Amino acid sequence: MNRTDHITSGPIARTVISLAVPVTAGMFMEFALNGINYFWVGRLGPTAQDAVTTSMVVIWTIFSLISIISVGLTALVSRHVGARDFERAAYFVKQGLVLAVGLGAVLSVAGFFLAPVGLRFMDSGPDTKHLAIPYLQVFFASAVVFFLADTAYAAFRASGDTRTPTWIGILVVVLNMALDPLLIFGLGPMPELGVAGASVATGCSVLIGTVIVLRKIFKGSLGYRVKWSSGERPQIREMLRIARIGLPIAVQQFTFVVVYWFLIKIVHQFGETAAAAMGIGNRMESLSYFTCFGFSIAASTMVGQNLGAGQPDRAGQCAWGAVRMALALTFIISVFFVTIPSSIASIFTDNAAVLAIATDYLIILGLSQVTMATEIVLEGAFGGAGDTLPPMLVMIPGAVARIPLAYLLCFTLDWGINGVWWTLTITTTLKAITLAVWFKRGHWKARQV
């Protein structure tokens, strides 16, 4: 039984685990990387931590557009792999890679020059901007390799292979971990780059991973041949087809991050210590997100391939199976957030003010981890079906509502900075419930790609 047969006819729980665990393991390594990044930068003080936290919002804004390629490519490739049409699957992989180069190049230039504008919008202080601008510009200079890597990983996952992108991703993380302290503090022969050293380390590591994963694709590691034929040219029409499927999710994610720009503006009104605490909370929330992401990928791949194989009911069973497993794991994470928040936050800071705010953030955050799992996994299931409009219609209003709700709770009701954290928990819960009801209706089963 090959891996496609396993996905379309094997035991559902075992198949979900076999697809999700490698992705989750790789994401935990990325979580470790983010934590170590923040740990080393934290040795430079709260302003440096604020610079990284604020920069991440700008980076998320631009890189949310990767979904234009990865979501559309996953839907098309998984559907053709499930139907055993490997020639068409390979065709769309090639179109996705070309689209990644073009879009990555555009965003690289745009991000490099617009980084200072974004920082000014979020009311970053002059010291924060001084550190954040070079950090951001290095990231955006590397945009093409980020886009290529994510597209290549999506091709493997859509083909039912989550192990290859995982071990390459782990290699990237290990390289990044090794380079971080060397480039941040200038150890040995390395230059001392400060906060910007963290982004230089990431860019170099991702470049190496991208070279490896592309080499494997063109050597046939997807399970089918991907090669450029003589005289073959990129097809704009097919690239637009990929983008059309991925666009609703990309718009949704772009909106989500832009809303965070406004939330950062609110957080900055409570000082740099509040922003540093938000960075700690974001990194701990990524623990749940990365866990859920593995199950989201499993749901996406299994839904797409089972629809391609003409098995819509099994596709639905796979999606809900992935949701249940993600719920169980995020419940455990929630327990830790609620019961030992100060112990967790103290790993990242010894600043008393930052620690107090971060402790409250983790407690409030712990109340919505289970609903976040539902939201993320079902978004992946919709994406695997190529039915990306429902998540957009749920997520965009839910994200936009965070701005007035945060102002209401923080200032009108005088909840202070905790109003931001409650805003995130309340809206996450409402979005998850709505998305679950919509998915249950089953219209995605008839979606044509």
KAMOHU-V272388 format. One record per helix or strand. SS is the DSSP state (h for helix, s for strand). FROM is the first residue (numbers start at 0). TO is the last residue. Records with the same first field share a line. If there is no record, write none. Layout:
SS=FROM-TO, FROM-TO
//
This chain:
h=2-8, 11-41, 45-81, 85-120, 125-140, 142-157, 162-184, 194-217, 235-267, 271-307, 311-338, 340-344, 351-365, 368-384, 388-411, 417-440, 442-445
//
